[in-house]
Every structure is written in structure tokens, then in C-alpha cells.
Amino acid sequence: MTPDIVVIGCGNPNRSDDGVGPHVVGLLRENGAPKHTRIFDGGTDGMSVMYSARGATHLIIVDARVPESAPGAIFEVPGEVLEAPPNNSLNLHDFRWDHALYAGRRIYGDDFPVNVSVLLIEAASIDLGLELSSEVIDAASSVEARIRELIAKWIDQ
């Protein structure tokens, strides 16, 4: 069976390094999307993550990690580790991608990807601004390469 792979970059490009997810999907588009792959800029809309992932066999989410120590550090985490039930809120902006993973599995069942990888890049800053830090730009290139490795592995299975 040929995999149907979805890559979603999440984040707000108006908040400096928080825009790394959309930046990585831009790199994938510029350098040629891998076969059997659909690429989306999920921005900050968790609901679109859930809708975009429906029907895929594999899902990769790319986002920034809140700055804590080493800007540009890359973390690869299985999606099931980060799934979280949504908070009780009337504001859809509070529905993030981690909530989308949780809700998507329950709503779509077998029509939601079982194989989910999350690639997080530690931000230097998430203050207002349009530029990525040099550490995060370097990490974005490494994450693009890792995404291509994962996709090649899944296609060859």
C-alpha cells in the first residue's frame, strides 16, 4: 500500500521563531515536495491540522518549542506522546495541534493517521517580529532533511 503522507507546519510567522513550522513547509515546497506527500501551512489553526490529516496514513507536524535552553535544538517526538484533550473553551484559537491529534483520533478513528511524528525546534525568541534566528534557520534545514528521510523510509516499506 502506498502511503499518503501529510506534513503540516504550525506556528505564527509574526512571532519570530514561532514561524519555523511554516518556514519548513516553504522549504519543502521550494525544493520539491516528496512523492505521496501533501504539505500544509497550518498556522495557528489546530482545527485545520485535524481536517488536513484526515485520510492520511502518516503525519508529520513541525512547530517551534518555547525557548528554554538551546535555540535550534531539535526534538523528534511520537505524536501519541504529545496528544492532549482540548481545554473547555469557546475560543477556537485555544484548539492547538496537540488537541487536534487527540480529537482527530476519536472523531475519525481509522481514517486518522496512526503514524505521527512531531518535530519541534527550540526557539530563541517568540517575541513579535518577522525574522527567524540564525540557529532556527539552520535547524529548519536539518528538519527538512529529516522529513525527507522519514518520507523515503515510509515509501520504501
N, C-alpha and C positions, 0 to 999 in steps of 0.2 A: 504494500500500500504506500503510495506517495504521500509524504507528509504535507500538511497545509500549515505553514508557519506564519505567525504574526509577530511583528516586532513593533512595540509601542514605546515611544519616547515621551516621558512625562516631565512636567516642570513648567515654570514661568520664566520665559526669557527676559522679562523686565526686572528680574531679581538676581542679577549677576549669574553666579554659578548654578543657580536653580534651573537655568535654561539648558543644562547639559543634555538632558534627555532629547529635546527637540534638535539640539545640535548633532547628536549622534545619528538620529534618523536622517538628518540632512546629509551627513557624510555617506550613509548607506545609499541614499538616492543618487548623490553626485558620482559615486564610484561604481554604480550599477547594482541594483537590487539582486540579491541571490535568487536562483530559481525557487519556485514554490513558496515565495515569501511575499507577504503583504506588509507594508510599512505604514505606520500611522504616527502623526504628532498628536498625542493625547492631551497636551497642555496640562491643565489642572482639572480636567473633567473626568472624574472617576467613572461616571456612567458610560462615557464613550469607550473607556477601556473594556468594560463588561460587554458592550454591544460589539465592539471590534473583534474581541477574542472569540465570540460565539462561532462555533463550527470549525475552529482551528484544532489541529492535533497538538501543536506546540506553540508556546507563547514565551516571548522574551520581553521583559519590561526593563527600561533604563530610566534611572532617575538620580537626582542628587541626594546625598546624605547630609544631614545637618552637620555643620562644622563642629568637630570635637577635638581632633588631633592633627592628622597628617593630610593636608589638602592634596587631592589627586589619588588618594588610596582607593583601590577598587575592591569591592566586596561582591562575591557571587553567592547568592542565597537561593535555595529552593523556594518556590512560591508558597508551598504549604506552610513553611515556617513563618511567613510574614502575613498570611491571611488573617484578617481581623473583622469581627462583626461590626457593622456600621453603628455609630452613635445614634441615639434618638435625637433627631434634628429635623427641622423643617427647611433647612438650607442645603440645597444640593451641592454647594461648594464644599460642604463637610464630608461628602462621599468621595473618598480617595481611592486610588488603585488597589490598596490592600483590602479595602471594603469590597471593591469590585471582584476580587478573586474569591472572597468568601461568598458573596451573594450570587455570583455567576455560577458557581458550582451547585448551589442549592436551587437556583431558578432553572438553569439549562441542563443540569445533570450530565449525561453522556455527550451532550453537544457543546461542552466546555472543555478546554484543553486540560489534559491530565499532566502533561509535561510543561512545567512553568519554571523558568529561570529568571531571577531578578538580578540585574547588575546595577549596583549603586556606586556612585563616585562621590567621595567626600569633597564637599565644597570648601573653598577658602572663605567665601562670603556669600550670603544670600540677601544682602542689602540691595536697595534699589540701584539699578544700573543695567546696562546693556551688554557689557563685556564679560567674557569668561576669563578667569585667571589662567596664567600660563600652565600651572600644574594641572588644572582641569582640562585644558585643551589637549595636553599631552595624554592624559588618561583617557579622553574621549577617543583618540586614535587607537589606543590599546583595546578599548571596549569594542570599537568597531571590528577590529581583528578577531577578538574573542567571539563576537556574534557570528562572524563568517565561519569560524572553526566549528561552533555548535551546529550551525545550519548544515555544513558539509557532513558532519558526523551523522546527523539525523537523516539526511538524504541517502547516505551510503548504507544505512541499516537495513 
